[in-house]
Amino acid sequence: MVGLRARLIATLVVVLVLAFVLLLVGVNFGLRSDVKSLASASAEGGSNALAGAVASRVEQIRSLILQASAQPSLAQALRRRDVNALRSSASDTAITGNLSFVVVTDTAGKVLAGSRASAGSLAKDGVVASALAGTLIGGPELLGARELVTLGVTNAAPALALVTASPVTVNGAAIGMVYGGQILDATTKFVDDVSHLTGGQAGIAVNGALVATSLATKGGVKQTGLAVADTGVVQNRATFSGRQKVDGIDYYVMIAPLAAYDGQVIAAYWFGIPFAQFEAVVNHTLGQIVLWGAVGLVFALVAGTYSASRIGRAIILRSEEVNESAQELKVLVVGGEVSGDHVVRTRATLEEIRSIVTAGPDGGTRVEHLRDLAHQAVDDVVVIDTLTAELSGRMRDAANRVERLSEVARALDELVAGARPSRN
Protein backbone atom coordinates (compact mmCIF):
# COMPACT_ATOMS: atom_id res chain seq x y z
CA MET A 1 0.00 0.00 0.00
CA VAL A 2 1.34 3.41 -0.98
CA GLY A 3 2.07 5.64 1.99
CA LEU A 4 0.56 9.05 2.60
CA ARG A 5 3.92 10.75 2.10
CA ALA A 6 4.42 9.12 -1.31
CA ARG A 7 0.88 10.06 -2.32
CA LEU A 8 1.39 13.65 -1.20
CA ILE A 9 4.60 13.92 -3.22
CA ALA A 10 3.00 12.25 -6.27
CA THR A 11 0.01 14.61 -6.06
CA LEU A 12 2.33 17.60 -5.78
CA VAL A 13 4.33 16.48 -8.82
CA VAL A 14 1.22 15.84 -10.91
CA VAL A 15 -0.32 19.20 -10.00
CA LEU A 16 2.90 21.11 -10.71
CA VAL A 17 3.52 19.36 -14.02
CA LEU A 18 -0.10 19.85 -15.11
CA ALA A 19 0.01 23.52 -14.15
CA PHE A 20 3.31 23.95 -15.99
CA VAL A 21 1.94 22.28 -19.13
CA LEU A 22 -1.17 24.47 -19.05
CA LEU A 23 1.07 27.51 -18.58
CA LEU A 24 3.13 26.52 -21.60
CA VAL A 25 0.03 26.02 -23.73
CA GLY A 26 -1.43 29.35 -22.65
CA VAL A 27 1.85 31.22 -23.12
CA ASN A 28 2.36 29.60 -26.52
CA PHE A 29 -1.04 30.73 -27.79
CA GLY A 30 -0.66 34.15 -26.21
CA LEU A 31 2.83 34.66 -27.58
CA ARG A 32 1.87 33.59 -31.08
CA SER A 33 -1.12 35.91 -31.04
CA ASP A 34 1.01 38.80 -29.79
CA VAL A 35 3.75 38.01 -32.30
CA LYS A 36 1.21 37.98 -35.12
CA SER A 37 -0.05 41.38 -33.96
CA LEU A 38 3.54 42.63 -33.78
CA ALA A 39 4.29 41.28 -37.26
CA SER A 40 1.13 42.90 -38.62
CA ALA A 41 2.00 46.24 -37.02
CA SER A 42 5.60 46.05 -38.28
CA ALA A 43 4.49 45.17 -41.81
CA GLU A 44 1.91 47.93 -41.78
CA GLY A 45 4.53 50.42 -40.59
CA GLY A 46 6.92 49.33 -43.33
CA SER A 47 4.20 49.59 -45.97
CA ASN A 48 3.30 53.08 -44.77
CA ALA A 49 6.98 54.03 -44.84
CA LEU A 50 7.23 52.81 -48.43
CA ALA A 51 4.11 54.76 -49.44
CA GLY A 52 5.53 57.80 -47.68
CA ALA A 53 8.82 57.42 -49.58
CA VAL A 54 6.92 57.31 -52.89
CA ALA A 55 4.89 60.40 -51.95
CA SER A 56 8.05 62.20 -50.89
CA ARG A 57 9.77 61.33 -54.16
CA VAL A 58 6.74 62.51 -56.12
CA GLU A 59 6.91 65.84 -54.30
CA GLN A 60 10.63 66.15 -55.04
CA ILE A 61 10.03 65.53 -58.76
CA ARG A 62 7.14 68.01 -58.76
CA SER A 63 9.37 70.67 -57.24
CA LEU A 64 12.20 69.98 -59.72
CA ILE A 65 9.95 70.14 -62.78
CA LEU A 66 8.22 73.26 -61.50
CA GLN A 67 11.57 74.97 -60.98
CA ALA A 68 12.75 73.89 -64.41
CA SER A 69 9.62 75.24 -66.12
CA ALA A 70 10.09 78.58 -64.38
CA GLN A 71 13.61 79.17 -65.75
CA PRO A 72 13.73 82.21 -68.07
CA SER A 73 16.42 80.58 -70.17
CA LEU A 74 14.10 77.65 -70.92
CA ALA A 75 11.31 79.99 -71.96
CA GLN A 76 13.68 81.85 -74.28
CA ALA A 77 14.91 78.60 -75.83
CA LEU A 78 11.31 77.48 -76.36
CA ARG A 79 10.42 80.72 -78.13
CA ARG A 80 13.49 80.39 -80.36
CA ARG A 81 12.98 76.61 -80.78
CA ASP A 82 16.62 76.22 -79.79
CA VAL A 83 16.80 72.41 -79.62
CA ASN A 84 20.36 72.32 -78.26
CA ALA A 85 19.53 74.72 -75.43
CA LEU A 86 16.35 72.79 -74.64
CA ARG A 87 18.26 69.49 -74.62
CA SER A 88 20.91 70.97 -72.32
CA SER A 89 18.29 72.33 -69.93
CA ALA A 90 16.46 68.99 -69.86
CA SER A 91 19.70 67.08 -69.22
CA ASP A 92 20.70 69.42 -66.40
CA THR A 93 17.32 68.97 -64.73
CA ALA A 94 17.50 65.16 -65.09
CA ILE A 95 20.99 65.01 -63.63
CA THR A 96 20.18 67.42 -60.80
CA GLY A 97 17.08 65.49 -59.76
CA ASN A 98 18.38 62.00 -60.63
CA LEU A 99 15.45 61.58 -63.01
CA SER A 100 15.07 58.86 -65.62
CA PHE A 101 13.87 61.31 -68.27
CA VAL A 102 13.00 64.97 -68.85
CA VAL A 103 11.47 66.24 -72.10
CA VAL A 104 10.33 69.62 -73.35
CA THR A 105 7.30 69.79 -75.68
CA ASP A 106 5.44 72.46 -77.57
CA THR A 107 1.83 73.38 -76.84
CA ALA A 108 0.62 70.46 -78.97
CA GLY A 109 2.56 67.90 -76.95
CA LYS A 110 5.24 67.29 -79.61
CA VAL A 111 8.62 66.52 -78.07
CA LEU A 112 11.17 69.15 -79.00
CA ALA A 113 14.13 67.89 -76.96
CA GLY A 114 14.91 65.74 -73.96
CA SER A 115 17.58 64.34 -71.71
CA ARG A 116 17.48 61.21 -73.89
CA ALA A 117 17.05 60.67 -77.60
CA SER A 118 13.37 61.62 -77.55
CA ALA A 119 10.99 62.08 -80.47
CA GLY A 120 7.25 61.88 -81.03
CA SER A 121 4.13 63.21 -79.37
CA LEU A 122 2.87 62.90 -75.80
CA ALA A 123 -0.38 64.72 -76.36
CA LYS A 124 -2.44 61.66 -75.39
CA ASP A 125 -0.66 61.24 -72.09
CA GLY A 126 -3.00 62.28 -69.26
CA VAL A 127 -0.37 64.10 -67.23
CA VAL A 128 0.89 65.95 -70.29
CA ALA A 129 -2.64 66.81 -71.42
CA SER A 130 -3.42 68.31 -67.99
CA ALA A 131 -0.23 70.37 -68.07
CA LEU A 132 -1.01 71.62 -71.57
CA ALA A 133 -4.39 72.69 -70.21
CA GLY A 134 -2.59 74.75 -67.60
CA THR A 135 -2.74 72.40 -64.60
CA LEU A 136 0.31 71.19 -62.76
CA ILE A 137 -0.23 67.50 -62.08
CA GLY A 138 1.92 64.57 -61.09
CA GLY A 139 2.10 61.18 -59.44
CA PRO A 140 2.57 57.50 -60.33
CA GLU A 141 1.80 56.54 -63.91
CA LEU A 142 2.06 53.41 -66.05
CA LEU A 143 3.94 54.12 -69.27
CA GLY A 144 3.15 52.00 -72.27
CA ALA A 145 5.51 50.98 -75.06
CA ARG A 146 4.64 54.03 -77.19
CA GLU A 147 5.34 56.49 -74.39
CA LEU A 148 8.62 54.75 -73.53
CA VAL A 149 9.82 54.93 -77.14
CA THR A 150 8.84 58.59 -77.32
CA LEU A 151 10.81 59.31 -74.15
CA GLY A 152 13.82 57.30 -75.36
CA VAL A 153 13.60 54.89 -72.40
CA THR A 154 14.51 51.22 -72.89
CA ASN A 155 12.58 49.74 -69.96
CA ALA A 156 10.06 47.02 -70.73
CA ALA A 157 6.42 48.06 -70.92
CA PRO A 158 4.41 48.70 -68.87
CA ALA A 159 6.81 50.73 -66.76
CA LEU A 160 5.79 52.37 -63.52
CA ALA A 161 7.07 55.92 -63.23
CA LEU A 162 6.70 58.86 -60.86
CA VAL A 163 6.04 61.80 -63.19
CA THR A 164 5.17 65.49 -63.21
CA ALA A 165 4.38 67.89 -66.03
CA SER A 166 4.41 71.69 -65.74
CA PRO A 167 3.55 74.29 -68.39
CA VAL A 168 6.09 76.92 -69.41
CA THR A 169 4.32 80.27 -69.50
CA VAL A 170 5.22 83.75 -70.67
CA ASN A 171 2.91 86.58 -69.70
CA GLY A 172 0.31 84.06 -68.57
CA ALA A 173 0.27 82.15 -71.86
CA ALA A 174 1.65 78.62 -72.22
CA ILE A 175 4.37 78.26 -74.83
CA GLY A 176 5.38 74.70 -74.03
CA MET A 177 5.71 72.13 -71.28
CA VAL A 178 8.32 70.29 -69.22
CA TYR A 179 7.59 66.66 -68.46
CA GLY A 180 9.89 64.47 -66.37
CA GLY A 181 9.98 61.58 -63.99
CA GLN A 182 11.69 58.55 -62.52
CA ILE A 183 11.00 55.02 -63.63
CA LEU A 184 10.84 52.58 -60.74
CA ASP A 185 13.26 49.75 -61.44
CA ALA A 186 16.28 47.98 -59.99
CA THR A 187 18.07 51.31 -59.53
CA THR A 188 15.37 52.87 -57.32
CA LYS A 189 17.24 53.88 -54.18
CA PHE A 190 14.45 54.87 -51.81
CA VAL A 191 13.19 51.27 -51.72
CA ASP A 192 16.52 50.21 -50.22
CA ASP A 193 16.38 53.14 -47.80
CA VAL A 194 12.98 52.00 -46.52
CA SER A 195 14.32 48.45 -46.11
CA HIS A 196 17.33 49.63 -44.10
CA LEU A 197 15.26 51.87 -41.85
CA THR A 198 12.51 49.34 -41.11
CA GLY A 199 14.46 46.09 -41.09
CA GLY A 200 12.14 44.46 -43.62
CA GLN A 201 12.06 43.96 -47.37
CA ALA A 202 10.29 46.51 -49.56
CA GLY A 203 9.07 46.43 -53.12
CA ILE A 204 6.59 47.75 -55.65
CA ALA A 205 4.74 45.26 -57.84
CA VAL A 206 3.09 45.71 -61.20
CA ASN A 207 0.92 42.89 -62.56
CA GLY A 208 2.04 40.62 -59.71
CA ALA A 209 5.80 41.06 -60.26
CA LEU A 210 8.28 43.30 -58.47
CA VAL A 211 9.57 46.18 -60.58
CA ALA A 212 11.51 47.80 -57.75
CA THR A 213 12.66 45.94 -54.66
CA SER A 214 15.22 45.68 -51.91
CA LEU A 215 15.30 41.89 -52.38
CA ALA A 216 18.56 40.76 -53.90
CA THR A 217 20.41 37.54 -54.59
CA LYS A 218 23.53 36.56 -52.67
CA GLY A 219 25.49 38.14 -55.51
CA GLY A 220 23.75 41.48 -54.92
CA VAL A 221 21.55 41.32 -58.02
CA LYS A 222 18.13 42.88 -57.47
CA GLN A 223 15.30 40.39 -57.86
CA THR A 224 13.09 42.50 -60.10
CA GLY A 225 10.55 40.44 -61.96
CA LEU A 226 10.06 38.16 -58.94
CA ALA A 227 6.43 37.07 -58.73
CA VAL A 228 4.53 38.16 -55.62
CA ALA A 229 0.81 37.46 -55.66
CA ASP A 230 -1.04 40.68 -54.86
CA THR A 231 -4.04 38.60 -53.61
CA GLY A 232 -6.56 40.82 -55.37
CA VAL A 233 -5.25 44.09 -53.94
CA VAL A 234 -5.19 45.88 -57.31
CA GLN A 235 -8.54 44.52 -58.47
CA ASN A 236 -10.35 45.03 -55.17
CA ARG A 237 -8.52 48.16 -54.00
CA ALA A 238 -8.14 46.42 -50.63
CA THR A 239 -5.17 45.89 -48.34
CA PHE A 240 -3.88 42.40 -47.59
CA SER A 241 -1.81 41.30 -44.61
CA GLY A 242 -0.66 37.79 -43.81
CA ARG A 243 1.99 35.20 -44.44
CA GLN A 244 3.36 34.75 -47.93
CA LYS A 245 6.22 32.66 -49.27
CA VAL A 246 8.47 34.51 -51.70
CA ASP A 247 11.50 32.91 -53.28
CA GLY A 248 11.37 30.10 -50.71
CA ILE A 249 11.26 32.44 -47.68
CA ASP A 250 8.22 32.80 -45.45
CA TYR A 251 7.34 36.48 -44.93
CA TYR A 252 4.65 38.30 -43.04
CA VAL A 253 3.58 40.84 -45.66
CA MET A 254 1.47 43.91 -46.06
CA ILE A 255 0.29 44.56 -49.63
CA ALA A 256 -1.46 47.87 -50.25
CA PRO A 257 -2.87 49.44 -53.41
CA LEU A 258 -0.78 52.05 -55.24
CA ALA A 259 -2.94 54.60 -57.07
CA ALA A 260 -2.00 56.62 -60.12
CA TYR A 261 -2.28 60.40 -60.37
CA ASP A 262 -5.93 59.98 -61.43
CA GLY A 263 -6.88 57.66 -58.54
CA GLN A 264 -6.84 54.44 -60.55
CA VAL A 265 -5.03 51.57 -58.79
CA ILE A 266 -2.20 50.50 -61.08
CA ALA A 267 0.28 48.75 -58.79
CA ALA A 268 0.83 47.54 -55.23
CA TYR A 269 3.13 48.35 -52.35
CA TRP A 270 4.75 45.17 -51.02
CA PHE A 271 6.49 45.02 -47.66
CA GLY A 272 7.54 41.85 -45.92
CA ILE A 273 9.35 40.80 -42.77
CA PRO A 274 10.88 37.29 -42.55
CA PHE A 275 8.52 35.41 -40.26
CA ALA A 276 11.42 33.33 -38.95
CA GLN A 277 12.54 36.22 -36.75
CA PHE A 278 9.14 36.27 -35.05
CA GLU A 279 9.21 32.48 -34.69
CA ALA A 280 12.66 32.85 -33.13
CA VAL A 281 11.23 35.22 -30.50
CA VAL A 282 8.48 32.72 -29.63
CA ASN A 283 10.85 29.75 -29.53
CA HIS A 284 13.41 31.61 -27.43
CA THR A 285 10.77 32.75 -24.96
CA LEU A 286 9.26 29.28 -24.69
CA GLY A 287 12.73 27.82 -24.26
CA GLN A 288 13.46 30.17 -21.39
CA ILE A 289 10.12 29.34 -19.79
CA VAL A 290 10.82 25.60 -20.09
CA LEU A 291 14.32 26.02 -18.66
CA TRP A 292 13.35 28.13 -15.68
CA GLY A 293 10.13 26.21 -15.25
CA ALA A 294 12.13 22.98 -14.96
CA VAL A 295 14.37 24.62 -12.37
CA GLY A 296 11.28 25.80 -10.50
CA LEU A 297 9.79 22.31 -10.63
CA VAL A 298 12.95 20.85 -9.12
CA PHE A 299 12.93 23.38 -6.29
CA ALA A 300 9.19 22.87 -5.74
CA LEU A 301 9.69 19.10 -5.70
CA VAL A 302 12.48 19.37 -3.14
CA ALA A 303 10.46 21.74 -0.97
CA GLY A 304 7.34 19.61 -1.38
CA THR A 305 9.22 16.44 -0.46
CA TYR A 306 10.58 18.11 2.67
CA SER A 307 7.15 19.42 3.63
CA ALA A 308 5.51 16.04 2.95
CA SER A 309 8.17 14.33 5.05
CA ARG A 310 7.52 16.66 7.97
CA ILE A 311 3.79 16.06 7.69
CA GLY A 312 4.41 12.32 7.53
CA ARG A 313 6.62 12.36 10.61
CA ALA A 314 4.05 14.40 12.54
CA ILE A 315 1.28 11.97 11.59
CA ILE A 316 3.47 8.99 12.57
CA LEU A 317 4.07 10.50 16.03
CA ARG A 318 0.35 11.10 16.50
CA SER A 319 -0.42 7.59 15.31
CA GLU A 320 1.98 6.10 17.84
CA GLU A 321 0.25 8.01 20.61
CA VAL A 322 -3.13 6.74 19.42
CA ASN A 323 -1.77 3.18 19.28
CA GLU A 324 -0.45 3.37 22.84
CA SER A 325 -3.79 4.67 24.09
CA ALA A 326 -5.59 1.90 22.22
CA GLN A 327 -3.38 -0.71 23.91
CA GLU A 328 -4.22 0.74 27.31
CA LEU A 329 -7.91 0.65 26.51
CA LYS A 330 -7.52 -2.97 25.38
CA VAL A 331 -6.11 -3.85 28.83
CA LEU A 332 -9.14 -2.22 30.43
CA VAL A 333 -11.48 -4.18 28.22
CA VAL A 334 -9.74 -7.49 29.03
CA GLY A 335 -9.73 -6.66 32.78
CA GLY A 336 -13.42 -5.83 32.60
CA GLU A 337 -14.14 -9.15 30.91
CA VAL A 338 -12.21 -11.10 33.62
CA SER A 339 -13.92 -9.16 36.40
CA GLY A 340 -17.27 -9.88 34.81
CA ASP A 341 -16.55 -13.61 34.74
CA HIS A 342 -15.75 -13.60 38.47
CA VAL A 343 -18.87 -11.62 39.25
CA VAL A 344 -20.96 -14.24 37.44
CA ARG A 345 -19.26 -17.03 39.32
CA THR A 346 -19.73 -15.25 42.70
CA ARG A 347 -23.43 -14.74 41.94
CA ALA A 348 -23.84 -18.43 41.12
CA THR A 349 -22.06 -19.41 44.36
CA LEU A 350 -24.19 -17.11 46.49
CA GLU A 351 -27.39 -18.39 44.85
CA GLU A 352 -26.34 -21.98 45.61
CA ILE A 353 -25.60 -21.04 49.23
CA ARG A 354 -29.02 -19.45 49.46
CA SER A 355 -30.71 -22.56 48.16
CA ILE A 356 -28.89 -24.78 50.66
CA VAL A 357 -29.75 -22.51 53.56
CA THR A 358 -33.36 -22.35 52.46
CA ALA A 359 -33.60 -26.19 52.31
CA GLY A 360 -32.78 -26.45 56.03
CA PRO A 361 -30.16 -28.44 57.94
CA ASP A 362 -29.08 -31.78 56.51
CA GLY A 363 -26.11 -32.91 58.46
CA GLY A 364 -22.38 -32.51 57.94
CA THR A 365 -22.51 -32.83 54.20
CA ARG A 366 -24.38 -29.57 53.84
CA VAL A 367 -22.06 -27.78 56.20
CA GLU A 368 -19.00 -28.99 54.34
CA HIS A 369 -20.52 -27.97 51.05
CA LEU A 370 -21.40 -24.53 52.41
CA ARG A 371 -17.84 -24.13 53.67
CA ASP A 372 -16.46 -24.88 50.19
CA LEU A 373 -18.87 -22.45 48.58
CA ALA A 374 -17.99 -19.75 51.10
CA HIS A 375 -14.29 -20.19 50.39
CA GLN A 376 -14.99 -19.99 46.67
CA ALA A 377 -17.06 -16.85 47.09
CA VAL A 378 -14.35 -15.25 49.21
CA ASP A 379 -11.77 -16.06 46.57
CA ASP A 380 -13.93 -14.56 43.86
CA VAL A 381 -14.56 -11.47 45.96
CA VAL A 382 -10.83 -11.08 46.51
CA VAL A 383 -10.25 -11.35 42.80
CA ILE A 384 -13.03 -8.89 42.09
CA ASP A 385 -11.69 -6.48 44.67
CA THR A 386 -8.19 -6.76 43.25
CA LEU A 387 -9.49 -6.27 39.72
CA THR A 388 -11.71 -3.43 40.83
CA ALA A 389 -8.76 -1.65 42.39
CA GLU A 390 -6.69 -2.29 39.29
CA LEU A 391 -9.51 -1.19 37.01
CA SER A 392 -10.04 1.92 39.08
CA GLY A 393 -6.46 2.94 38.45
CA ARG A 394 -6.75 1.89 34.85
CA MET A 395 -9.94 3.87 34.41
CA ARG A 396 -8.26 7.00 35.73
CA ASP A 397 -5.43 6.38 33.25
CA ALA A 398 -8.03 5.64 30.55
CA ALA A 399 -9.70 8.97 31.25
CA ASN A 400 -6.34 10.66 30.76
CA ARG A 401 -5.80 8.60 27.59
CA VAL A 402 -9.20 9.58 26.23
CA GLU A 403 -8.39 13.22 26.85
CA ARG A 404 -5.06 12.68 25.12
CA LEU A 405 -6.85 11.01 22.21
CA SER A 406 -9.07 14.08 21.93
CA GLU A 407 -6.00 16.28 21.79
CA VAL A 408 -4.43 13.96 19.20
CA ALA A 409 -7.62 14.09 17.11
CA ARG A 410 -7.64 17.90 17.25
CA ALA A 411 -3.96 17.97 16.33
CA LEU A 412 -4.59 15.66 13.36
CA ASP A 413 -7.50 17.83 12.25
CA GLU A 414 -5.31 20.90 12.49
CA LEU A 415 -2.53 19.13 10.62
CA VAL A 416 -4.83 18.05 7.80
CA ALA A 417 -7.05 21.13 7.60
CA GLY A 418 -4.26 23.64 8.20
CA ALA A 419 -6.23 25.46 10.90
CA ARG A 420 -7.67 24.65 14.31
CA PRO A 421 -11.19 23.25 13.77
CA SER A 422 -14.22 24.95 15.26
CA ARG A 423 -15.66 23.46 18.43
CA ASN A 424 -19.21 24.62 17.64
WONOR-V564293 format. One record per helix or strand of 3 or more residues. SS is the DSSP state (A for helix, B for strand). FROM is the first residue (numbers start at 0). LEN is the number of residues. Records with the same first field share a line. If there is no record, write none. Layout:
# WONOR-V564293
SS->FROM-LEN, FROM-LEN
This chain:
# WONOR-V564293
A->3-66, 71-9, 82-15, 125-7, 144-7, 188-10, 232-4, 274-85, 363-54
B->100-5, 109-5, 136-7, 158-12, 172-11, 200-6, 208-5, 239-7, 248-11, 264-10
